[in-house]
Amino acid sequence: MAQRHPDTAAETPVGLTADGLPGRDAGTVLEQYLRDQATGFLRALTAREGEPGRPQDDSAEAGRLMRRSARRIAGALHTYGSLTDPAWAEPLRAELGWLSGTLGREHQYAARLTRLITALQRLASAEDAAGAGAAGQADDDLGLWLPAPGEGPAANRPGTAAELAPADRRNGAGTAEALRETPARAVEGTEALAGAARAATGRRTPAPSPAAAERGTGTGPLAVGAARAGALLERQLTLARTRAHSAALQAVGSSRFHAVVDAVALLASEVPLTSAAHEPAEAVLPLLAEQAHTRLNEAAADLALARARHPYNADALYGALATEQVSERQDAPWNRVRVLLRLRRYAQEVLPYDDTDPTARFAAAARVLEQHREAADAAAAVTAAARTPRIAPATAYALGVLHADQRLEVEAARYAFAHLWSR
């Protein structure tokens, strides 16, 4: 993302067009945008508080639209705050942030629970499917079937995993002990058989079928603790969601909420402006939008993007395994860029653009950073669940695997953002 020289900051930023700005003052343009967002907020509020028998999905959608308008009003007041009365704009911006956060917390807990339960099922199914694939046979595309490593006559060669006691393999009781006694020989034998099979067929053992991958049950070490880990997460996050729902209901019925609604209703008819709002829009609004863009660039420059461009660098995972302060600090710069990117997108909605490329790229980057936040919050929820006293070892193991999976999702989001931002 190219940065602009301070001497040219007053010029129109790249991508902006002067169409629609000449002949209008800055306050008129800002008023129109705030009026549109306030109207959307009030319509969503009316739909949310409509008939008692209204479907829950419609109420959730109305709440989403209300939060969307509240965020855009607060963002516009932040970027173009010099055009409005600060004694009125600053308290309203803070109250809109409170309202958006309070109403959105229940949805966040519900989405977090769905994300974690789905990830647990996926990981357990992948483990079970991988075990089923290892026990199958490999096809060489010529109609010849070769035994997978550890099976068939070749497995009876000396120095292979077949030296494990047959009785132990039948009942599964002494397999772990036998592996501890001859780990090197078992691994060497398995690798030799795998190499021979690949040399003969030119192929690896086929991947598990989609039907096997979709199974939600398994018998592996992860599947043993996945059910208990899922129950623990469901209990904790459902409790948090219930409390968030109660807090939202209390907020909607409070005098504080009605004061916010009254202030937003004022936006639909009149916006308290300053004398700076009477200046030409083409001279004021692009400069303020460019300042928001500069803040975004400076925050993005502080990120370790060069490191994030390398896949599987494991910075996100290693940082989460460090002390709690380091784990929290490593996500903070990315969350700050996410907030500034949102403000930049809202700022550019006020101004007309000559093409949609900057808007589309910013929207894609915002989606990636939102996935980053969701994965990081999900990993934090898993960490909180793992601190539960006296949990079973299998449950702790499943939570550890789930935590690593979510931190790898964080790393994947950083990788995507680094490549997207450098375009």
ZIJO-V735243 format. One line per field, one symbol per residue. ss: DSSP state (@ for helix, = for strand, . for the rest). psi: psi as a letter, one per 20 degrees, with the letter a starting at -180 (. if undefined). burial: 1 if it has 24 or more other ideal C-beta (glycine too) atoms within 12 Angstrom, else 0. A space follows every 10 residues. Layout:
ss=???
psi=???
burial=???
//
This chain:
ss=.....@@@.. .....=.... ....=@@@@@ @@@@@@@@@@ @@@@@@@@.. .....@@@@@ @@@@@@@@@@ @@@@@@@@@. @@@=.@@@@@ @@@@@@@@@@ @@@@@@@@@@ @@@@@@@@@@ @@@@@@@@@@ @@@@..===. ....===... ..@@@@.... @@@..@@@@@ @...@@@@@@ @.@@@@@@@@ @@@@@@@@@@ @........@ @@@....... @@@@@@@@@@ @@@@@@@@@@ @@@@@@@@@@ @@..@@@@@@ @@@@@@@... ..=.@@@@.= @@@@@@@@@@ @@@@@@@@@@ @...@@@@.. ....@@@@@@ ...@@@@@@@ @@@@@@@@@@ @@@@@@@@@@ ..=...@@@@ @@@@@@@@@@ @@@@@@@@@@ @@@@@@.... ..@@@@@@@@ @@@@@@@@@@ @@@@@@@@@@ @..
psi=opqqqhhjhi rpqphqqipi gqiqrhhggg ggghgghhgh ghghgghhkc qhjpqhhhhh hhhghghghg hhghghhggk hiirohhhgg hggghhgggg hghihghggg hggggggghg ggghhhgghh hhhhibqqpj jjjppqqqpj rahhijqqjr iiiqphhhhg ijhjggghhh hlgghggggg hggghgghhh hjqrpqqqqh hhhipjrrjr hghgihghgg hgghgghhgh gghhgghggh ghjrhgghhg ghhhhhhihp porrhhijrp hihgghghhh hhhghggghh hiqmhhhhip qlijghghhh iarhghhhhh ighhhghggh hghhghhihh qqqirjgggh ghgghhhghh hggghghghh hgghhiipql qqhhghghhg ghghghhhhg hhhhgghghh hi.
burial=1001000000 0110110000 1001111111 1111101111 1101100100 0000000011 0111111111 1111111111 1111000010 0110111111 0111111110 1110111111 1111111111 1101010100 0000011111 1001100001 1111000000 0000000000 0000010011 0111001000 1000100000 0100100101 0110111111 1111011101 1001101100 1100001001 1011111100 1110011010 1101111111 1111111011 0010100100 0000111011 0000001001 1011111111 1111111111 1110000110 1101110111 1111111111 1110110000 0000111111 1111111111 1111111101 100
//
